Amino acid sequence: MTPALAAIGKYRWTVVWFLFFATSINYLDRQIIGLLKPTLEKEFLWTELDYGRIVTAFSIAYAAGLLLFGRFTDRIGVKLSYSFSIAAWSAAAMLHAAVGGTAGFMGVRAFLGLGESGNFPAAIKAVTEWFPLKERAFATGLFNSGANIGAVAAPIAVPWLLGSYGWRTAFVATGAVGLIWLLFWLLFYQSPDKQKKLSAAEYDFIHSDTLAGDAAPAPIPWLRLFSFRQTWAFVFGKALTDPIWWFFLFWLPSYFSHAFQLDLKKPSLELILIYTSTSVGSIGGGYLSGYLHKRGFTIFRARRMAMLVFAFCVVPVMLIYFVTDKWQAVGLISLAAAAHQAWSANIYTTASDVFPKKSVSSIIGIGGMAGATGGIFFPIFIGYLLDAYKSAGNLTGGYQILFGICGCAYLLAWVVMGFFTKNGEKVSVP
């Protein structure tokens, strides 16, 4: 650390670690059903469409919850909003162990989706409150890499829990972890203006590039947010790319189980490598836009250039059609999944780049709702498609179509976002 940075202080990075662990737990609880899918579909006789409907129940509740928590967080603050969120999703995760049928799984997945929807509105608002613009993408990439750690931990912990204690214990054990985090959060977290451990120099650094409008007495009225082009750029960017990540989360274990006979009752190196690569993508994605900014790019151009690079990095996953070896598949999917998380680190910060702090959670909620809405319909489409190809004896062909869609989605999103934000103009409210 340089003398200048040491003089400023680094307490803000402690906050990132809180967000990192919360996001890890969020994805651990979310990912577990994908790993247990082969076991559960045998016990409950699920079709691919049944599983798609269960994922959709999560997506519907997640979409609705994002709107709720987005505005809720702007009104009551990060600390309370995050507390309500993780308490709800931890309880929902453990309740999976109590259900005994498809309808029950749809109900608890909906409860889980509602609780988990509070994570990103609260986390992005925390980053907005604790970091200046030039550090936000990197801070977001760091905490967002927790999603990948959760996804990595799941293929290690869940097969062991499944093999040793059964699938019900796997849900209870992973769900309980969030309650431990909640205890530390309530004891130690405070906003910058209330945190006694924050130095005056670091406080001034955090607020060194405050946006015009951040001093507004209240958030921008919710309906008025839809009048800004910047809102629609974020909405379409999330709607076109979030469903791809959900496909990576919920169907990759099943894909490898089918295509390469992966035994999901044992820790799988293939999935561990894929989800580990996404941590590199998340942190690297946040770093790249910050690096470009230091090299003279405006914040807007740095974000756009970085996102274009990552959009192109997803395209090779379309070559899965020609893959015959599982490690080739691991390589292509790892690149695509890492690029998604790099994209995600930047698209989240585009909201805090242009909107006042008091409205950031609302924008994150609106955009997240759009992404989750795509997640409502995409799993149903996946279910119909895979059932049709399974009936024809060519399930691999269905997955090839899905990976083709993945390869195109990010470039399309980049183009659409550019249409709505041609010059990176900030939103200013008189």
N, C-alpha and C positions, 0 to 999 in steps of 0.2 A: 504494500500500500504506500502510495506517495505521501510526503508530509502534508500536502494540501488536503488529501482525502482523510488522512488521520485526524487533521484538525477539525474537519467537518463532523466526523463521527460516522458510525455505521449501524446504529440501532435499528434503522429501517429494514436492514436485512434480516433481523430477528423476526420481524413481521412476516417476511417472505417464507421463513421456515414454518411458521404456523399455517400459512396458506398451503404450502407444499404438502404437509402431512394431512391436512383436511382433504385436499384433492386426491391424495393417494388412497385414503379411506373411502372416499366417494366412489372411485373407480374399482376398488376392491369389491365393494358391495354390489356395484353394478355388473361387474364382469363375471361373477361367480355362476350365474345361471347359464352362461354360454359354455362353461366348462362342465357343468352338470347336465347339460342338455341330453347327451346320449344315455345317461342313466335315467333321467326323468322321463324321457320320451318312451322308454321301455316300460317303466313302472306305470305311467299314466296313459300309454298308447297314443301319444301325440303324433299328429301329422306335421309336416313342415308348416302348413297353414295354421294349425293350432299354436305352434310356437311363434309364428309371425303375429298372431293376435295377442299373445301374451306380451310380446315386445311392444306392440302397438298400444296396449293398455298403459304400459310405462310411459310411452311417448306422449299420449294424450294428456296424462296427468302432469308430465314434465313440462309440456308446452303451456298448460294453464298455470302451473306453478311459477314459471318464469315471469309471466306478467304480474302475478301476485307478489312474488318476492322482489322483483325489480323495483316496483313502486314502494313496497313495504320497507326495503332497505334504505331507499332515499329518505323515507319519513322517519324511521326509528333508529337508523344508524347501523353500522357494521356489526358491532358486538352482539346486540340482541338478535338481529336478524340471523346471523350465523348460528347462534345458540339454538334458536327455534328450529332451524333447518337441520342441523346435524342430530339433534335429539329425535326429530321426526323420522329421518331416514334410518337411523340406527335401530329404532324400534321396529320399523317396517322390515328391515333386513332380517331381524331375529324372528319376526312373525312368519316368515316363509316356512319355518320348521313346523308350524302348527296346521298348515293347510293340507288337504287331502285330495285335491282334484284340480282340473284345469281352471274352473271358475275361481277357485280360491287363489290360484297363482295369479290370475288376472287382477284380482282385488289387491293382493299385497304388492304386486308390481306397480299398480297405480299409486298406492300409498308411498312406495319407495320413490317413484318418480316425482311426486309432489314434494317430498322432503328434499331430495337431491337437487331440485331445481334452484334452491337457494344458494348453492355453492358459488357459482360463477358471478351472479350479480354482487354478492357480498365481497368475493375475492377481488374482482376487478375494481370495485369501489375502494377497497382497502389500498390497492396499489395506486389508484389515482390520488388518494389522500396522503400517501406516504412517500411518493416518488415524483420528481420532476419529469417533464415530458421525455427528456433524452434518456432516462433510465427505465421508463415504463415497459418497453418491449422486452428488455432483458429480464426485468423483475417478473413480468408475466410469463416469459418462457421458463424461468426457474420454477415458479410455483406450478405452472401447467405441466411441467415434467413429472409432477407428482401423479398425474393421471396415468402416466406410463409405468411408474413404479408400482402403483396399485395393480395395473394390468400384468406386470411382471411377477409380483408377489402371488397373484391368484394362481397361475399355473404351477407354482411351487407348493403353496399351502393347501389349496383346495384338493388336489388329488390325494395328498397325505391324509387330510381330514376325512375325505370320502372313504378311502381304503381302510382307515383305522376305526372310525367312529360312525360313518354313514353320512348321507347328504344332509340330514336335519341338523346334525351337530356343526357341519360346515357353515350353514347359514347363521346359527347362533353365535359361533365363535367369531366369525368375521364381523357380524353386526355389532358385537359388544365393544370392538376396538374404538368405535366413534365416541362412546361414552367416556372413555379415558381421555381422549383429546378434549372433549367438552370441559372436563374438570380443569385442565390446565388453561384453556382459553378463558374461562370465567375468572380464574385467579390472576392472570397476568396481562391480558390484552386491554389496552386503552387507546383511544384516538390520539393523534399527535398533539392536539391542544391540551390533553389531560395527562399525557404520559410524562411522569417526572424524570424518567431516565433519559429522555431526549434532550440533547444540548440545544442551546439557543442557535448555535452555528448550523447544526443539522436541520433544525426547524426552518431557518431562513433558506437553506439550500433546497429543501423540499418545495418551498413556495417561490422559488426563484423565477419560475416562468408561468405563474398563474395566468390562466386564460381570462380574457375580458368576459365578464358575466359570472365568474365564479363567486363574486361577492353578492350575487343576487339573493334576496331574502328567502326565496323558496325555489323549489325545482320548477322547471318549465312545465306548464299544464300538460297533462298526459296526452290528450288528443292533439294538442298543438305540435307535439313531437312528430306527428305524421305529415306535417306540412313542410318538413325540411328534406331536401334531397339527400343529405348525409344519412338520415335515418334509413332511407330506402336502399342506399348502397350497402349498409350493414345488414339489412334484412335479406336482401337477395344473396349477398355473400355467404351468410349463414345457411340460408334455405337450400342452396345448391351444394354445399360441402359437408354440413353436419351429418346428413344421412349416410354419407360414405364412411365416416368414422364409426358410426353405429354398426354398420355392416362389418367393419373390421373387428369390432368388439364382440358382437353377438354371433357371427357366423364363421369366423376364422377357425375356431376349434373344430367345428363340425366339418368344414371344408377339408382340413388336414386329416381328420378321422376318416373321411370318405376317400379322398384322393390318394392318400399315402398310408392308410391304415394306422394312423397315430393312436396309441393307447392313452386315452385321457384319464385313466385311473392312476397314471404315473406322471411325475413331473416331466414336462415336455420341453426339451431344449429348443425346439423349433419356435414355439410360441414365446419362450423367454427371450430368444434373440430378437424376434420381431418387435416385441414391446420394449425391450431395452434400447433398440435403435430409435424408438420414438422419443426417448429422453434426450438423446443427442440432437434430434431434430428440433425439439422444443427449445432447448437452450441455445443451439446454434441459430435458430430462426430469430430469436430475440436479439442475439448478438449481431447478426448480419445487418439488420436495419440500423442499429445503433452505430455500427462501424461505418456504414455508408453516410450516415448523418455527420459523423466526425470528419469524413472525407469531403464534405462540402455540399452534400445533397440536402435539400430541405427535408423536414420530417415526412411530408407527404410523398415526395419522390423516393425517399429511402424505403418507406413502407411498400410503395407500389413496385419498385424494382425487386425488392426481396420476395414479395408475393408472386411475382412473375416467375422468378427462378424456381420457387417451390412448386408452382403449378406445372411447370415443365417436368419436374422431378417425379410427378405422379404418372405421367404418360406411359413410361415403360411397363407399368403393371399390366397393360393390355397384352403384352407378349406372353402372358400366362398361358395363352392358347397353345404355344409351342413347347411348353415345359413338360419334361418327362421325369425330372429328378426333383425330389423334395427340397433340396438345398438351393436349386435355381429358383423355385417358388419362394422360399424364405428370403432370398436376396431381393427379388422384385417387390414382394409385399413389404419387406422392411424399408426399402427406399420410399415406397408410396406412403406408408404409415408415418415414417419420420417426416416426410414432406408435409403431410397433413398437420402434424403438430407444430411444425415451423410456421406454416400458414396460419394456424390458430393463434400462435403467440402474437402475430402481427395484426390479424383482423380484429382481435379484441382491443388492441391499443388504438386502432383507428377511431373507435368510439370516444375514448378519453382524449384523443388528439384534438377533436373538433367540438366536443360538447362540454359545457360547464360541469364541474365536479358534482354539483347537486342534482344533476340529471343523468349521470353516467349509468347508475344501476337500472334506471328505467329503460335506457337505450339497450343495455345488455339484456334485459328481460324481454324486450320486444324482438330483438334479433335472435335471441335464444329460442323464443317461442316460434319464430319462423323456421329455425333449424329443426326444432322438435316436430313441427307440423310436417316437414319433409320426412322426419322419422316416423310419423304416423302412417303415411301412405307407402313409403318404400318397403318396410317389412312385409306388408300385405302383398305387394307386388313380388317381393322375393319369395314369399311362401307359395303363391300361385305358380310362379315360374319354376321353382325347384320341384314342386309336386308334379308339374306337367312333365318335366324332363326325367324325373324319377320314374314316372309311369312308363315313359318311353325307353327306360333302361339307359339313360345318358345323363345322369345327374351332373357329371363334370361339365357338360355342355352348358347347363344352366349357370354354373359358376363362371364360365368363360364370358358369358354375356354380362354378368354383373361386374366383373373386373374391367370389361370394356367401358361400361358406364362410369366406373371410378376414374378411368384414365382421362376422360373428357371433362369431368365436372368442374375442375379447378380453373382451367383455362376459360371456360364459359363464365364462371363466376367472376374472374378477373376482368373480363371484357365488360360485363354488366355493371360491376362496381365502378369502372372507369367512366361509364356513361353518366352515372349520377354524381360523380365527384371528379370533375375535370381539373380542378385547380387546388384542391385541398382547403377550400375556404372554411374558416371556423364559424361555428354558430355563436352569434352574439345576440343576447336578449336585453333590450333597453330596460 
